[in-house]
Amino acid sequence: MPPWPFNKTDEGGIPLLPVSVPSITGGDRGYDDNEDDHVGRSQTRRPGHARTTSAQSRTVADQYSAMTASETASRLQTSLTHGLTPVEALSRLRDFGPNEIPHEPPEPLWLRFIKQFQEPLIILLLVSALASVVVGNTDDAVSITVAVTIVVAVGFVQEYRSEKSIEALNHLVPNHAHLVRSHVAKSGSNGKTSVWPAATSEDIPREDGDLGASTPMEEVSEAASQKVMAATLVPGDLVLFTTGDRIPADIRVTNASDLTIDESNLTGENEPVKVTAQSRLKNMQSPQFGDYSNQRLPSPAALSPSFYNDASKAEPAKEGVHNIAHMGTLVKSGHGQGIVFATGGDTHFGTIAASVSGTESPRSPLQLSMDELGSQLSKISFVIIGLISMVGWLQGKKILEIFTISISLAVAAIPEGLPIIVTVTLALGVHRMAKYNAIVRKMPSVETLGSVNVVCSDKTGTLTMNHMTSAKMWYFGKKEAIDVESDDELTEKSPDAAALKILRIGNIANNARLSHHGGPKTAFADSQHKDPTHSRWVGQPTDVAMLDLLDRFKEHDARESTGPRTAETPFSSERKWMGVVIGAENAHHDKEYAYMKGSIDRILDACDSYMAADGREFVLDAARRREAHEAVERMAEKGLRVLAFASGPISTKSHRSKSSKSANSRSNTPASHERSESPAVPSGEELFKGLTFAGLVGMSDPPRPGVARSIRRLMRGGVKVIMITGDSSTTALAIGRQLGMHIASEREASAGQSVIKPVLSGDEVDAMSEHELASAMQTTTIFARTNPEHKLKIIQALQSRGDIVAMTGDGVNDAPALKKADIGISMGMHGTDVAKEASDMILTDDDFSTILHAIEQGKGIFSNIQNFITFQLSTSVAGLSLVFLCTCLGFRSPLNAMQILWINIIMDGPPAQSLGVEKVDKDVMSRPPRSRSEPVLTRNLLVRVMTQAAIIMVGTMIIYTREMLSDGEVTRRDTTMTFTCFVLFDMFNALSCRSESKSLLRGEVGLFSNTLFNWAVALSIAGQLLVIYFPWLQEVFQTEALGFWDLVRLVMLCSTVFWADEARKWYKYGKKRLGGYSQAV
């Protein structure tokens, strides 16, 4: 293999490949420009970490933009048709590292631990320890220091865990790319192996006025594409992209068909950019490249506009031609392919991302409310602590003792760990949802999920399997549609001329392709395969279904044997049809053939004749049009999606003079080379006129298993389900009934009542005002013949009623509706990158039942957050109240500073965090959706907090006064009993906080179902026993050993907080049985 020359530049030049390469092994290698003088070029080392600037990335892109496709391929030592070999790609991956945006290295852990000591309250405690040393209380100083160190360690672990959880969320949505990579060298007819590098522009026919290469497109189609992780792309890779894809790297586009790219995330401009394969400057005198073993890059001066002649400077294409697709931009329409020239941090996107790498993500509303709650509780705590200090000072207590106790109380009472635990709980909840195939892209969406009361879902692929199977075929001459799905005898016979025409149109007007493991290209190979979900084709489901039907009739794929595809009108949800134009083999003929498929209305509009079963053509009159519509209606009543087919010759003589030089391709594949951007035949409805109607094919797409049950559970939980589809009203209604949706009976308007319609069409939605549509939403649950604009109008109407709406979508044009919805849900398997970018959640299995699990998890996560808030607040309130009451009564503080800090560790530590991962209660779906305006601290929650805090405070006070009054003074035993009592109360309180309504005694919550909670409580109790029995810790915490019966009495007393909460749950359960919301099924 020739040496890698791309780190070389001419004098003053800028390299055309990355100047910084993150090493795949994690270590950067050194680089010296003069190293070549001493070592062989095959030993050239990669450059060290010198980040590419935005200006450099733009300069490199401009230079590749000025090259033709073949020159780009030659410069990057790759093939225009087959890309890199796996061996070469792996070598470049080692050299250039993964295609990922580099991040600043994190701070070392030791430094982050030290920064924990910068908290003001921690500093005050350390000052208190220092003051204790000064006055001679060394034991107190050591105790405070040890306790502070433990508190800081717990806080450090919490923050580190929170950051790691959030960091892991970034890896839940992997980016992919469609890659063409040669596996073996392709043999030509002469028996020789094709050579590399690719031929330069002299070797291949050129388009007039362009030095771009014209490689035969059948070679491109024969190089099978594969879906790979975008991180594995390297410079020189050949990448395919289509409508809705995210561009995975900086790419020089070499093929483009109606390609527009949304660059708004880079430029801020909302208008998509038309991207072609033409060179940016057409009349350039291209530098010629010789043997790559001695090649050096031309200087930037040789590639600058001053190098071109005066005529080239006046070319309007200089500013108007775009042939670079930047990483992170989104394909809005069309499809294309290109060669990667920059990856990772060396892309334009990467240089911008690097400049803002330190920017923090905005906090969610729940996190902000927790910050506000913490702030409010801090103010209240400081007021109470101030009162305690003042009363203690007036009582003549030592200033140092008052100061130490006050600061310790502040540390324990202020729930500084609350926002962190909320973040950890949300992050862990998101990971749990990912296991249910729901990837939440934005953490605030978890909060919104519990409030959703309307789910608007696409039918195809979400409610149904998204595996189209051709079930029925109809054409004129047949009274009933023929069964092509299960009638084996039918497919053994020679099909009628009309049936053959339908098959051929479905074959040619088709962009599906042979899968990477699809086998031979002949259609006969797969004709006997019986698995209904198996196909050797990949592409859009309807395209795949037509090619499967072709296989079933044992017909071959004719796309490679017909003339070139000179024009294409891609399918869109607004257009509802697609068509292609196939050029004549003889360039002197002015007749070309149009092939068209789509909805019955659009196809009939394009036809003026029809084909009979025997192949004869007749005028398509009104009676025949009605007959076709009736055939469609009969299929639709069975829940079939119906496609109509038409074809016929068209005349292109008027514009043949413009396109004759670009019509010499022998391929009918969707791809096109640089010449495709020259003036060609017009596309659109004006081209597809005067065609011959061939017939209909009805396709079945069965409902997904479990969807009907999920819909019932959502409806019982107060969530309305609306189905939105592009199918006819009859088909949609049939599928809705199969799914068990709530479908109102149609009723005419009567006095004071509006019309009740179970199904509304897109045209009817257009005719309605937002108020009228919102009114119709009360009964309508199905929308048919819709497009993405209708989705947006439906969302606005629902939101005007105060509904919280979740909307699914997968296409480019669904992005506005997904952004507008309260929860935008995109499809992970068949969704476009544009839709995923606009969404809040991605369904990795495209299954509607996953939405149920996501809403269920969202409600459960919020419930868990309320549970640990209850635990933390009740502990804080009880601790403050206990010390305040004792101070007011003139008693010595029942807890010393170290003991208070230990309680703080328990309150903010493992027991609290384990409550956040409690398993979601299945009955959570029986509760109505939560109002978005409902506060976290509800009235019921506050009542529960105050009740449990009162029980803890009173119980602990009983122990303290009893022990203290027994001998008339406060001893170590007294504080040890009080301290242990408070900790055990906390453990029983945590047990009762596992669920707001479910009882342990009734078995509704398993005692050992939360393993993390069990370990947390066990470790906390073990730690408490060490504190009161381990001699060294006895000195730190000023405790002494307790007797066995002391512990038994404490356990019996402290369990009262658990029994009291169980009584509350029993009372609530009784009320619900008498008449509450129904349980979910």
N, C-alpha and C positions, 0 to 999 in steps of 0.2 A: 504494500500500500504506500502511496506517495506520502511524503512528510506533510505535516499540517502547517500551511503557510499563513494562516489568517491573523497571527499576531504581528505580522510585518506591516509596515507602512513605508511609503515613499517619504522623502524628506518633508517634514511638516505635515504629513498626512495623518488622517484618523482611520483607525482600523475599521473594516466592515463587519467584523464579528466582535463579540463582547470584549471589553477591556478589563472587566472584572469577572472572575469566575469563582463562585462559592464551591469549595471542594466538596465532593460527595462524601468524603470520609471525615469531613469536619475540620481538617487542618488546611490552611492556605499554604500554597507553595511559593517560594520566592521566584523572582523573575528579574532578569537583567537584559537590557537591550543589546548589550555587547556580548552576550553569552555565545552567540553563533560563531564568534571569532575563535572560540576555544573548544567547542564541542560540536558534534555532528547535529544536523538539523533534525534528524530522527529522535534526538534526545531533548528537543526544545521543551522547556518547562513552561507551565501555564503561569500567567501573571498573578501577582498577589492581589489582596483585597483593595482595589482602587475603584470605588463606586462610580459607575457611569453617570454623567450628568444628563439632564434633560436636553440640553443643547446638543450634546454628543449623539444621543439617541435619535434626535431629529435629523442630524446631519447624515447619519448612517442610513436612515429611512429615505432621505432625499436622494442619496446616491443609488440605492437599489431601485427607487422609483424611476430613475433615468435609464436603467438597464432594461433590455428586453427580457422576456421569460427565459430564453435559451441562455443568454449571458448570465442571468442570475443562477441558473442551474449549473453552468460551468464554473462560475465563481465559487459556489458552495459545494462543488464536486458531488452532485446528486443527479438523479434522473427525473425528467419531466413527467414520466409515465409510471415509474415504479418506485420512486423515492430511494431511500437508503437501504442497504442490506442490514440485517439484524446485527451482524458483527461490527460493521462500521458505526451503526447507531449506538451500540454499547460502548465502543471506544470513545465516541464523542460525549456520551453521557458521563464517562469517567473524567474527561477533560473539562467539560463545561458545567458539570453539576446538574442538579435537577432544575426543572423549569418552575421555580418557586420564587416568590418575592422575598428577598433577605430581610431579616429583622435585626434590630440592634440587640447585641448580647445582653441578657438580663444581668442585674446586679448579683454579685456573689451572695450566697446564703448568709455568710457570716456578717456581711454589711447590713443586710436586711434585718437580721436579728438585733444588731446593735441599734438600728434605728427605732426599734420598738421601745427603747428606753427614752425616746425623745418626747413621749406623751407627757403633758404637764402634770397630771396626777401621779404618774410614776416618778417623775423628778421630785415632786413634793415628798413622796414616801421615802425616797433615797435621802433627801435632806433631813427628814425625821430620823432616819437611821444614823446619819452623821451626827446629828444633835445628841442622840442617845450615847454615842461614843464619847462625845465631848463631856457629858455630865457623868460618865462612868457606867452607864447601863449597857455594857457590852453584849449581854445576853439578848436584850431587846433589839439591839442593832443587828446582830446576826440573824435573829428570827425574822425581822422585817426584810432584810436583804434576801434571805432564802425564799420567803413568801413572794416577794416582788419578782424574783427570778422565775418562779413557777408560773406566776400570772403572765409574765412576758412570754414565756415559752409557749403557753397555751394560745395566747393571742397570735404569736408568730405562726404556729401550726395551722390555726384557723385561716389566716390570711393566705398562707401558701396553698392550702387546700382549695380555697375559693378561686385563686388565680388559675390553678391547674384545671379546675372544673370548667372555668370559662374558656381557657385556652383549648381544651378538648372539644368544645363546641365548634370551633373553627374547622375541625376535621370531619364533622358529621356530613358535610355536603361536598363530596369530592368532585373535582372538575374533570371532564373527559374530553377526548378529541377523537375524530375519525381519521385514522391514519392509513395511508397507502405505503406498504413496505414490501419490497420484493423478497421472496424466500429462496427462489432458485433463479438462475439466469434463464432468460427466455430464449428459446431456440428459434431461429428463423427457418424459412423453407429451404435454405441452402445448407442446412445442417450446422451452420456456425452459430456460436453464441453471441448474443448482442453485446456490444462493447460499451465501456464507460471510460471517460465521461461522455455526457450527451453531446450530440452533434451541435456545432455552432450554427449561427444564423445563415452561413453560406450553404450549408448542407441540406437545408430544409426550405420548401417553398415559402415565400413571404407574402404578407398582405401588402397591397399597394400603399406606400406611404408609411409603412411600419417595418422595423427590423425584427419584429417578433417572430419566433419560430412557430411552425404549424405542424405539430406532431399528430399523426393519425390517432383519432380519439378512441378507436377500438382497443388500442393498447392500454389506454387509461382505464377503460371499463373492465379489461381482463385482469388488471391488478386489483385483487380483492382488497377492500378496506376492512379495517378492524377497529373496534372501540378500545381505546387505551386510556390510561390515566394521563392527564395533561402534563403532569410533572415529569413524565418520561420523554417529552419532546426535546429534540436537539436541533441546532441549526442544520439545515439541509433536508429535514423531514418534509414529506409531501402530505398535506393535510386537506381533507374535504370538509366543507361546511355548508349548511343550508338554513332555510328560514328558521329563526328562533335560536340558533346556536350562539354560544359565546365564543369569540375568537380566542384561542388558547395561547397565542404567542404573537410576536410581530411577524407578519407574513407578507411576502410579495405575491400578489394575486396573479396567477397564470391562466386561469379560466374563470369566466364569469357569465352568468345567465340571469339577466334582470336583477342584478345584485345591488342592494342598497344596505348600508350599515349605519346604525345609530351610534354616533360618537359623542352623545351628550354627556356621558360620564367623564370624558376627557376634555371636550371643548366647551360644554355648556350649551351648545346649539341643539335645539330640539329637532331640526329638520334633518332627516336621514341623508347620507351622502351616497351618490351614485358611484359605484366602484366598478372599474373595468380592468381589463388585462393589458391595455395599451401602455406603452412607455410614456412617461410624463412629457418628454420632449421627443417628437417623432423623428425629426430630420437630423438627429445627432449623428456625428461620425463616431461610431462605437469603437472603443479601444479593442484591439484584437489580442486574444490571449493564446499563448503558445503552450508549450509543454509545461504541465503543472509541477514537474519536479524542480523547475528553476523559476517558477512564477513568483513575482512580487506584485502587490497591489499597485494600480496606477495612483498617482497623487490626486488629492481632491481638486487641484486646478484642472486636471484633465477631465474631470467629471462636472465641472462648474459650467454655468450657462455661457461664460465667455469663450469656452472652447468651441461652441457651435457657430455655424455661419449666421449671417445677418438674417437670413430668411427664417431660420429656426426661432430666432428671438421674437418674431412676430406671430408665431403659431399661437392661436387661441387655446390650444390644448395645454399650454404651459400651466395655466391656472385652473383649467376646468377638468383635467383628468386626474382621477384618484385611483391608484392601483396598490395602495398599502392598506392592509387590515391590521389595526393595532390590537394588541392584547387587551382583553376586558371589554371591547366594544361588542355590540350585539347585531346579528344579521336580522334585518327587518323584512326583507323579501329576497326571493331568488335563491340561487345556490352557486357555488364556485369551488375552486381549489387553489392552493398556492404553496409556496415554499417558505418554510420557517427560516428567518435570518437573524432573529434575536430572541432570547429566552430569559425568563426570570428577571433579575434586577437590571438587566441591560435593555429591556423593552422600555418603550415610552411610558407605559403604565407603571412599570417598576420604578423608574426614576422619580415619578410623581409620588408614588406610594412611599418611597423611602424618605421623602422630604417631610412627610406627615406621620412618620411611624410612631412618634411619641404621643400622638393625640389620643386621649382617653375616650372610650365609648360613653354616650350619654346614659344616665341611670334611668331605670324604669320607673313608672309612676309609683309602684309599690315600694321600690327602694327609696324613692324620694319621701314617701309618706312615712317610712320607717326612720329616715333621717330626721324628719320633722318630729315624729313621736319621741325619738331619743332626745332631741333638743328640748322638748317640752318637759319630759320626765327629768332631765338634767336640771332645769330651772327649779322644778318643784323640790327635787332632792337637795339642791343647794340651800333653798330656803329652810327646809327642815333641819339640815345639818347645821346651818347657821344658828337656828334656835337651840339645837342641842348644845352647841359650843357656848352660846351665851349663858344658857342655864347652868352648864357645868362650871363656867368661869365664876358666875355669881355664887355658886355653891362652894367655891374655894378649891376646886380641883386643880391639879398641876397642869400648867399650860402645855407642856410637851405631851402629856397623856391625852389631853383634849385634842391637840393638833393631830396626833397619830390616829386616834380613833376616828376623828372627823374625816381625814383623808381616806382612811380605809373604807369608811362607810360610803364615801363618794365613789370610790373605785367599784364597790360591790353594788351600790344602788343604781348607778347610771348604767343603763344597758348598752354599753358601747359595742358589745358583740352582736347586738340585734341585727343591724344591717348586714353584717358578715354572714350570720346564720341564714338570713333571708336569701342572700345571694347564693350561698351553697345549696340551700334547699331548692331554689329555682333551677340551678344548674344541674343538680342531681335528678330533678324531675324531668328536665329536658332529655337527659341521657336515658332515663327510664322510658320516656315516650319514644325515643329512637328505637328501642327494642320492640316497640309496637308498630314500627315502620312509619312513624310520624316524626319528621325532623323539624324542630322549631328553630327558625333562623333568627328570630328576634325575641329576646326573653320577655319583654312586656306582653307578648302574645299569650304567654301562659296565664297571665291574669285575666285577659279578655276571654279566653276559652270558656271559663266558668260562667260568663254572662251571655254567651251566644243563645239566641232563641229562634233563629231562622238559619237553616242551612240550604243554600242554593247550589245544586249539584248538576254537573254535566251528566248526561246519560251514558254516552259511549265511553267505555274504559273505566268508569268510576262506579256506576250502578250496574254496568254490564261487563262482560269479560274482555271486551275489545279484541276479540278474535272473530273476525268476519268469516263466515262460511257461506258460499253461494248455495242457496237452497232451491230457488225457483227461477225458471227462465220463461219468458213469454215473448211472442212476436205475432204479427198479424197472420191469421190462418189457424191459430190455436185458440179454442174456446176457453180452456183453462191452462194455467201455467204448468209447465212440465217440471217434475221433481228431478233436479240434477244432483241432489245431495245423497240420496239413498238408492236411486234407480240404477243398479249396475248394468242392467241390460241396455238401457238407453245409451250409456257411454260406449258400449261395444259396437253400436251401429254407426254408420256414417251420418253425421249431423246434417240437417237441412241447410240450405244456402244461407238462410237468415240467421240460423244459430251459429254457423261458421263465421258470418260477418260480425255478430256480437262478440264472439271469442277473439276475432282478429282486432277489433277496435279496442277491446279491453286489454289486449296484449300491447298494442302500439302506443296508445295513450296511457302510458304506465311508466312510473319512475322507480318501481321496485327492482331490486337487483339480486343476483345470486348471492347467497350468504357465503361467508368464508369457508364453511364446511358443507356447501351446498351440493357438491358433486358435479357431474357432467352437465353440459349446457343443454343437452337435448331434453325435451319435455317428457320423453318416454320413461326416463329413469325413475321418476317419482310417481308414476301413475297408479301404482298398486299399493301405495302406502295408505294405511287405514287410520292412522292416528289423526283425529280431527284437529288437534292443536299443533300438529307438526307441519312445518313447511320448510322447503329448501330455499325460500325467498325471504328477503328482508325488505322492509319499507312500510308505507302506509297500509293499514289493515285492508282497505278496500282494494288497493293495488295488489296486495299479496293474495287476496281472495280470488281475483280474476286470473292471476297466474296459476293458482292452485286448480282452478276450474279448467284452465288450458291443459294442465297436466292430466286432469281426470279424463279429458276427451282425447288424450294422447296426441295433442298437437304440439308442434315445436315453437320455440320462442323466435319470432320472425324479426325482431328489432335489428339484429345485426345484418340481415339480408335485404333490408329495404333501403331506400334512399336516405339522404341525410335529413336530420330534423332541422328545419330552417326557422321554425318559430314555435314558441310554446306559450300558452296562457296557463299559469299554475292555478290550482284550486285555491279558493279562499272561501271563508264562511259567508262573506257578503255575495260573492259571485255565484257560488254553489255549482260550479262546473269547471272542468279543465279540458284543454284541448291542445293538440300538436299539429303542426304542418310538416308533411314529409315531402322533400324535394324530389323532382324527377331525376332519374338516372342520366337522361340525356339533357344536357344543359340548354339545348336549342328548343326544348319544349316549354311552353308557357303554362302548362297545367301541373298543379301540385295537388296533393290530397290532404284534406283536413279530417282529423279523427277527434271525436268529442264525446264526453260522458259527463253525466251530472243529474240534477233534479229534472223531473219530467217537464215542468213548466219551461225551464230554460232550454232544454233540448228541443222541445216542440217548437219553440219560437224560432229556432235556427233552421227548421226543416220545412220543405215544401213538397216532399214526396216521402213515400214509405216503401220498404222492401217486403214483399210477400215471402211465404215460406220457401217457394221455389226460386227465389232470387230476382223475380221480375219487380219492376218499380212502377208505382202508381201515384197519382196525385193525392196528397194528404189533405182531405177535406175535413169539415167540421165534425161529421159523423165519426170518422176514423179517429179524430183527436179525442172525442168523448169516449170511444172504445178503449183507447190507451189509458185515459184517466181512470176508467172503471177497473181496468186490470191492475193499475197501481193501488187503487183503493182496496181491492180484494187481498192483495199481498200485505198491505199495511195493516189490515185488520188482524193478521196473524203475527203482528209485531215485527215484520221484516222491513229493513231499509231497502228502498228501491232506487236503482240507478237506471237511467235511460242512456241509450247509445245511438250515435249517428255518425255518418261519414259521407264524404263526397268530394269530387274534384273542385278546385277553386282556381281562378286565374290570377297570376301574379306578374303578368307581362308589363304592367305599368311601372313596376319598380324592379324588374329583373336587371335593368341596366345598372342599378345601384349595388346589387348584391351578387352579380354573377361571379365576381372574383372570390367570393367567400363561400360559395356553395359547393366546393369540391370535396367536402368531408364525406367520408364513406360511413359515417356512424350515425345511428339513430338513438344514441344514448343521451341522457339529459345533459351531460357535460358539453361544454363548448370551449374552443381555444380563443386566442387573442382575436382571431378574425371574426368571432361572433359579435364583436362590438361594433363592427362596421355597419353601415346602413343595410337593413334587411327588410324582409316582408313585414308589414304591420301586424301587430298582435292585438287581440281583444275581440269584442263582439262583431266589429265590422268585417273581420276576416271570416268568421264562421257563420256563413249565410248560405241558403240554398242547398242544404245538405239533405241526405236521405235517412229517414228514421229506420233503425234496424230492429230495436226491441228493448226488452227490460230484463234485468236480473234482480231478484230479491235476495237480500243477504240477511242471515240471522246472526244475532249477537246476544247470546243468552245472558240472563241476569247472573250476577256473581253469587256464589253460595254465601248465605249468611246475611246478605244485604237486607232482605225483607225483615228479619228479626231485628237488625240494627235500626231500621226505620221505626219499627214499633216501639223499641226502647227509647228512642229519641222523642217520639211523639208523647209517650207517657211521662217523660221528664220535662214536658213543656216546650220542646223544640220542634218547630214546624219544618217540614222537609219539602222543598220545591225542586222539581225536575226541569231542567232547561236543555233543550235539544234542537238540533237543526233538522230533525226528521219531521215528517208530516204529523198533523194532529192525530190522525187515526193510529199511526204507529206508536206515537208517544203515549196515547191513552191505553193501548194494549199493553205496553211495557209497564206503565204505572199500575195497572190492575195486577199484573204478574208480581209486582214488588209489594203489593199490599198497601200502597199509598192511600191516604185519605183523599177521595175524589168526590166532590160534591155533585149532586144531581142537577143537571141543567134545568133552569127554570126561567120562564119569561118574566119580564118586568111587570110588576103590579103596582097598584097605588102606593106610593111612599116607599117602594123597594126598588133596588137596582137589579139588573140582570145578573143571574148567578151562572157563571160559566166555569166549568172545571178546567178547560183548556183555552188559552189565549195564544193566537198566532203573532208572529213578529209584526205583521202588517197592522193588526189590531192594537198592538202596543204602540206603534208609531202614531196611530190616530188618537191616542189617549193623552190627556194632560197628566201631570204628576199626581195631582189630587185624585183624578179618576182611577188611575192605576193603583194608587195606594188603597182606595176603597175596594177595588176588585180583588186585592190581595187577601182579603178576609176569607174568600172562598176558593180562589184559583190556586192550584198547586202544580200545574203543568204549563210550560211555555214551549210552543213548537215553532219550527221554521224561524228560528232566531239567529241573530248574529251578535258579535261582541258588543256592538253599540246598544243592543237591547238589554244585555246584561247590566250595563252601566245604568240605564234608565230604571231597571228593576231594582237595583241596589238603592238608588236615590229615593225611589218611592217607598221602599221598606224603611229606610233610615228616617224618612220624614214622619213615619209613624212611631219613631222611637225604638225600632227594632235594632238588635245587635246582630249583624249579618256575617255569616261565613260563606264565601263564594269560591267555587272551584274553577280552575281554568288550566289550559295547557298550551294555547297558541300565543303567537306574538300579539295579536289584536286583543287578547284577553287581559293584557297587562294593565290598561286603565281601570278595568273593573276590579282586578285583584288589588290594586293600590287603594281604590275607593272603599272596598269592603273593610269591615272591622277586622276580619281575619281572612286574608287571601290565601287560598290553598292551591298549590300547583302539583302537577303529577311528576313523580320522579322517574318513571320508566319511559313515558311517551311525551312528557312535557318539554317545551323548549326552554333554553337557558334564559330567554327574555322573561317568560312567565315565572320561572324560579326566582329570578332577580327581583321581580315585583311582589312576590308572595311573602307571607309571614311563616308559612308552614309548607313542607313538602311531604307528600305521601310517596314513600319509596316503592310501595306495591300497587299504587293507583287504585286502591280498594276503598269503597265508601265506608265499610265497617271500621276502617282505621280512624275515620273522623269521630265515630262514636267513642273509640278508645281514647282519642286525644281530648275530647271534651270531658270525658270521665276523669282522665288524669289531671286536666286543668282544674276541675272542681276539687279533686282530692288534694292536689298540691296546696291550693289556697286554704283548704281545711286544715292541713298539717301546719301551715304557717300560723294559723290562728291558735292551734294547740300549743305550740312551743312559746308563742307570745303569752298565752295564759300562764304557762309554767314560769316564765321569766318574771313577768310582772307580779305574780302572786308572791314569788320569793323576795323580790325587791321591796314590795310594800310591807311584807311581814317583817323583814329585817329592819327597815327604817322605823316601823311602828314599835317594835320591841325595844330598840335602843332609846327612842324618844320617850316612851312611856316610863322606862326605868330611870331615865335622867330626870323627868318631871317629878317622879316619886322620891327622888333623892337617893336612889340605889346606885351602887357602883355598876359600871357597864357590864352587862352579862356576857359579852363577847369581847375578846381582845383583838388587836389589829390583825394578827396572823390568822386567827380563826375566821374573821370576817373575809379576809382575802381567800381563804380556803373555800368558803361558801360561794364566793364569786367564781372560783374555778369550776365548781360543780354547776352553778347556774348557767355559765356561758360555755361550759365544756361538753363532753360527750353525751350526757343525758339529754341536754337541750337539742343538740344536733341530731341525735337518734330519733327524736320525735318528728323531725322533718322528713324522714324517709319511711315513715309508717306506710304500710300497704294501703292502697286506695280502697275505700269501702265501696263495694258494688252498688249499695243502695244510694250512693251519692247521686245517681242519675234519677232517682225518684224525687229529688228535691227540685223545685222550680229554678230556672236560671237566676243567678245572682244579679241584682241591679248594679250597674257599673258605678253608680254614685254611692253605693253602700260602703260605709267606712270599714276599715279592718277591725277597729275597736267598736264592735256593736254593743248595744245596751246589754244584751244577754251575756256577752263575753265579759264586760266590766263587772256585772253582778257576780259572775262566777269567780273572777279574779279577787274581788273584795271578800267574798264568802270564804274562799280557801285561804286567803291571807289572814283573815280574822281567826280562823281555826288554828293555823300555824302559830300565830302570835300568842293567842290565849293559852294554847297547850304548852308552848315553850315557857311562857311566863309562870304557869303553874309549877313547872319543874324547878324553875329558878328560885321562886319565892319559897317553895317548900324546902329546898336544899339549904337556902341561905338562912331561913328562920330556924332551922333545926339546931344550928350551933351559934347563931347570932353574928356571923361574919362570912365574908365571901372567900372561899378557899378554892384551891385548884380543882377539887372534886366538884364543887358547885358549878364552876364554869365548864368543866368537862361534861357534866351531865347536861347542862344547857346547850352547849355546842353540839353534842351528839344528838340530842333531841331535835334540834333544828335541822341537822343533816338528814336524819331519818324521816322527818316530816317532808323534807324535799323529795326523798326517794318515793314515798307513797304518793306525794303530789304529782310527780312525774308519771307514775303508773296510771293515775286517774286521768291525766291529760292526754293519754294516747288516743282517746276518741272523745268527741263532744257528746255523742249520744249512745254509742255502743257500750254494752256492759260486759265486763269480764265474767261476772257471775253467771250470766245467761249464755256464756260461750260465744257471744257475738264478736268478741276480740280474743284471739288466741293468746294465752299467757306467754307462750314462747314463739309466737309468729314473727316478732321483730327481733332478729338475732342481734343486730347492732345495739338495740335498746337493752337487751339482757346483758350484753357484755359491758355496756356503759354503766349500768347500775351495779353490776358485780364489781367492776373496777373501782367505782366510787366508794362502795361499802368496804372493799379491801383497803383502799387508801385511808378511810376513816379509822379502821381498826389499827392500821400501822401508826397513825397519828396518836392514838391513845394507848398503844401497847409497846411501841418501839422506843427504847430509851432516848436515843438521840433526837427523835422527832418530838418526844414528850417535852424536851427542853425548849425546842423551837416554838411549839404551839402552847406551851405551858399547860399541859394536860397530865392526867394520871390514870392508871389502869382502873377500869370499872369491873364490878363483879358480874357474874352470869345473870343473876336475877335483876340487876340494874338494867341490863340490856333487854331482858324480857319485858320489864315494865315499860321501858321506853318504846319498844316495838308495839305493844298493845295500845299505848296512848297515841303514838304517831299514826297508827293506822286509821284513826278516826277521820282524818281528812279524806281517805279513800272511801270509807263507808258512807260518809256524808254525800260524796259525789255519786256513789252508786245509788243512793236513795233518790237523788235528783234525777238520774237517768231512768230509774224505775218509774217515777212519777210521770216523766215525759213520755215514756213508752206506753203507759196506760192511757194517756190522753190521745196519743196517736192511734191506738187501737180503736178508741171510741169514735174517731172520725178525723182522720188526717189525710195527707196525700197518699196516693196508692203506691205500693211497692213496684219496682221495675220488674219486668219479666226477663 
